Amino acid sequence: MAGVAGRLARLWCSGALSSPLQVTRFPALQLHLCGPAMRASQKDFENALNQVKLLKKDPGNEVKLKLYALYKQATEGPCNVPKPGVLDFINKAKWDAWNALGSLPKETARRNYVDLVSSLSASSESSIQVTPAADRKQPGSDALVVTSQDGITTITLNRPDKKNALTTQMYHDIILALEAASKDDSAITVLTGNGDYYCSGNDLTNFTDIPPGGVEEKARSGAVLLRDFVDCFIDFPKPLVAVVNGPAVGISVTILGLFDIVYATDRATFHTPFSHLGQSPEGCSSYTFPKIMGPSKATEMLVFGKKLTAREACTQGLVTEVFPDSTFQKEVWVRLKAYSKLPPNAMRISKQVIRNTEKEKLHAINAEESNVLRERWLSDECMNAVVSFLSKKAKL
Ligand SMILES: CCCC/C=C/CC(=O)SCCNC(=O)CCNC(=O)[C@H](O)C(C)(C)COP(=O)(O)OP(=O)(O)OC[C@H]1O[C@@H](n2cnc3c(N)ncnc32)[C@H](O)[C@@H]1OP(=O)(O)O
């Protein structure tokens, strides 16, 4: 059984158990009948499906099986598929869990799924808010989770096993999420990460997906994507807040100069090792960093790759405020919820007054940085650095 549990845990981590599993064997999680007044709406159910992706603690295999069974019952009804063979351990465990729900009505399964996820979230110390805006289209993959609640739209990088490195798909999804957030009824937008890292920057495996046009075409399309991505941050009309939950690397650091507020845990570090990687600064940092911290401190970071602690980054103006890691999530979300109740139009207009004079300049800088980086990506220095990382010879 330990072997099966281990394999299930690995499958869970890999996302292969697409939707998790509750059952009769666990009295603490008894299923209950509910009347119309206690119905879980489809929206509640979808929220719970999103919420489960953001659990900070692994809930364990038994709970995952319960989630799986409830999900299947809620979406497909009673189990009437053939029982897997005895040696097909994983599918048999899943089938047993689903089958144990018998003729439990779909609606009750849905309610129980929502309740179970809610109890798990309450005990997982996660203070990420996870109600999607009613009409928001969710990103194409689980690597980005967009939620909206209490006047705050939160975009969460959700690849904790890869330190939230940004894939090409994630850049596209963040662009779409920012466009949607700029038009939704939230007052504030937040970018944060799930897991121990905020973000480890560009996913270096992005460089391995070479199109038929070769590396030149790859560099060209990368530069266009980079420019579009950074343009969205330059133009974002509402207060934009980074909740930096852990170390930040590369482009996740450089774009902080385009945020309005940066809150960081004292566990966070800020690292832009562009020379080490044969690359050059992006995210308008060649302009914003010298402006924020003065040219020599900016040079230490952007040219020599000096890694800053959260407190150093705060002293130098890149970070607004640093919080102890133990109270970080609680303190930050209490603060943001209070800010989100301020009149939204006034906040938007005040941001414009502060930022608009710089916009044209920032767009020009973004275009220039993207062009320079396009050349850099074709350099031996950059290619060697990427190959070293991918062959596990080098790490920052
Ligand atoms: C189109 C726009 C382009 C914009 C360009 C932006 C430029 C940049 O962002 S430059 C910065 C690029 N980032 C890096 O160079 C970071 C590389 N990663 C590391 O050095 C280390 O992974 C780490 C210091 C971040 C963490 O080290 P740690 O020992 O704690 O964990 P690992 O075992 O190394 O990582 C776990 C897992 O995650 C994978 N991973 C982490 N970061 C990246 C990344 N940036 N790209 C691809 N993969 C990454 C790492 O390989 C591990 O994967 P496996 O478990 O499969 O080995």
The ligand as an SDF file (V2000), in Angstrom:
LIG
                    3D

 57 59  0  0  0  0  0  0  0  0999 V2000
   10.2320   35.8580  -23.8570 C   0  0  0  0  0  0  0  0  0  0  0  0
   10.6860   36.6870  -22.7220 C   0  0  0  0  0  0  0  0  0  0  0  0
   12.0680   36.3720  -22.2410 C   0  0  0  0  0  0  0  0  0  0  0  0
   12.4530   37.2270  -21.0980 C   0  0  0  0  0  0  0  0  0  0  0  0
   13.8070   36.9490  -20.5790 C   0  0  0  0  0  0  0  0  0  0  0  0
   14.0720   36.9780  -19.2930 C   0  0  0  0  0  0  0  0  0  0  0  0
   15.4420   36.7570  -18.7360 C   0  0  0  0  0  0  0  0  0  0  0  0
   15.4370   36.0580  -17.4060 C   0  0  0  0  0  0  0  0  0  0  0  0
   14.4570   35.8700  -16.7290 O   0  0  0  0  0  0  0  0  0  0  0  0
   16.9760   35.5470  -16.9320 S   0  0  0  0  0  0  0  0  0  0  0  0
   16.6920   34.4750  -15.5590 C   0  0  0  0  0  0  0  0  0  0  0  0
   16.5260   33.0410  -15.9820 C   0  0  0  0  0  0  0  0  0  0  0  0
   16.4620   32.2030  -14.8100 N   0  0  0  0  0  0  0  0  0  0  0  0
   17.4960   31.4690  -14.3950 C   0  0  0  0  0  0  0  0  0  0  0  0
   18.5710   31.4680  -14.9370 O   0  0  0  0  0  0  0  0  0  0  0  0
   17.2190   30.6220  -13.1830 C   0  0  0  0  0  0  0  0  0  0  0  0
   17.6730   29.2040  -13.4000 C   0  0  0  0  0  0  0  0  0  0  0  0
   17.3880   28.4160  -12.2010 N   0  0  0  0  0  0  0  0  0  0  0  0
   18.2840   28.2560  -11.2160 C   0  0  0  0  0  0  0  0  0  0  0  0
   19.3820   28.7350  -11.2320 O   0  0  0  0  0  0  0  0  0  0  0  0
   17.8380   27.4300  -10.0470 C   0  0  0  0  0  0  0  0  0  0  0  0
   16.8630   26.5260  -10.4960 O   0  0  0  0  0  0  0  0  0  0  0  0
   17.2680   28.2880   -8.8860 C   0  0  0  0  0  0  0  0  0  0  0  0
   18.4200   29.0690   -8.2480 C   0  0  0  0  0  0  0  0  0  0  0  0
   16.1880   29.2370   -9.3620 C   0  0  0  0  0  0  0  0  0  0  0  0
   16.6510   27.3670   -7.7990 C   0  0  0  0  0  0  0  0  0  0  0  0
   17.6050   26.4050   -7.3890 O   0  0  0  0  0  0  0  0  0  0  0  0
   17.1580   25.2080   -6.4160 P   0  0  0  0  0  0  0  0  0  0  0  0
   18.3560   24.3540   -6.1970 O   0  0  0  0  0  0  0  0  0  0  0  0
   16.4560   25.7530   -5.2390 O   0  0  0  0  0  0  0  0  0  0  0  0
   16.0470   24.4190   -7.2490 O   0  0  0  0  0  0  0  0  0  0  0  0
   16.2420   23.5640   -8.5890 P   0  0  0  0  0  0  0  0  0  0  0  0
   16.3500   22.1210   -8.2250 O   0  0  0  0  0  0  0  0  0  0  0  0
   17.3380   24.1220   -9.4330 O   0  0  0  0  0  0  0  0  0  0  0  0
   14.8660   23.8540   -9.3520 O   0  0  0  0  0  0  0  0  0  0  0  0
   13.7390   22.9980   -9.2460 C   0  0  0  0  0  0  0  0  0  0  0  0
   13.2790   22.6740  -10.6440 C   0  0  0  0  0  0  0  0  0  0  0  0
   12.9410   23.8830  -11.3160 O   0  0  0  0  0  0  0  0  0  0  0  0
   13.6580   23.9990  -12.5360 C   0  0  0  0  0  0  0  0  0  0  0  0
   13.8780   25.4190  -12.8190 N   0  0  0  0  0  0  0  0  0  0  0  0
   14.1020   26.3880  -11.9270 C   0  0  0  0  0  0  0  0  0  0  0  0
   14.2470   27.5630  -12.5540 N   0  0  0  0  0  0  0  0  0  0  0  0
   14.1350   27.3180  -13.8710 C   0  0  0  0  0  0  0  0  0  0  0  0
   14.2020   28.1330  -15.0300 C   0  0  0  0  0  0  0  0  0  0  0  0
   14.3880   29.4590  -14.9520 N   0  0  0  0  0  0  0  0  0  0  0  0
   14.0280   27.5500  -16.2090 N   0  0  0  0  0  0  0  0  0  0  0  0
   13.7980   26.2270  -16.3220 C   0  0  0  0  0  0  0  0  0  0  0  0
   13.7280   25.3800  -15.2580 N   0  0  0  0  0  0  0  0  0  0  0  0
   13.8900   25.9410  -14.0440 C   0  0  0  0  0  0  0  0  0  0  0  0
   14.9420   23.2430  -12.2690 C   0  0  0  0  0  0  0  0  0  0  0  0
   15.5530   22.8770  -13.4890 O   0  0  0  0  0  0  0  0  0  0  0  0
   14.4160   22.0480  -11.4980 C   0  0  0  0  0  0  0  0  0  0  0  0
   13.8120   21.1990  -12.4210 O   0  0  0  0  0  0  0  0  0  0  0  0
   13.9700   19.5980  -12.2710 P   0  0  0  0  0  0  0  0  0  0  0  0
   13.3260   19.2710  -10.9480 O   0  0  0  0  0  0  0  0  0  0  0  0
   13.2410   19.0310  -13.4450 O   0  0  0  0  0  0  0  0  0  0  0  0
   15.4500   19.3260  -12.2850 O   0  0  0  0  0  0  0  0  0  0  0  0
  1  2  1  0
  2  3  1  0
  3  4  1  0
  4  5  1  0
  5  6  2  0
  6  7  1  0
  7  8  1  0
  8  9  2  0
  8 10  1  0
 10 11  1  0
 11 12  1  0
 12 13  1  0
 13 14  1  0
 14 15  2  0
 14 16  1  0
 16 17  1  0
 17 18  1  0
 18 19  1  0
 19 20  2  0
 19 21  1  0
 21 22  1  0
 21 23  1  0
 23 24  1  0
 23 25  1  0
 23 26  1  0
 26 27  1  0
 27 28  1  0
 28 29  2  0
 28 30  1  0
 28 31  1  0
 31 32  1  0
 32 33  2  0
 32 34  1  0
 32 35  1  0
 35 36  1  0
 36 37  1  0
 37 38  1  0
 37 52  1  0
 38 39  1  0
 39 40  1  0
 39 50  1  0
 40 41  1  0
 40 49  1  0
 41 42  2  0
 42 43  1  0
 43 44  1  0
 43 49  2  0
 44 45  1  0
 44 46  2  0
 46 47  1  0
 47 48  2  0
 48 49  1  0
 50 51  1  0
 50 52  1  0
 52 53  1  0
 53 54  1  0
 54 55  2  0
 54 56  1  0
 54 57  1  0
M  END
$$$$
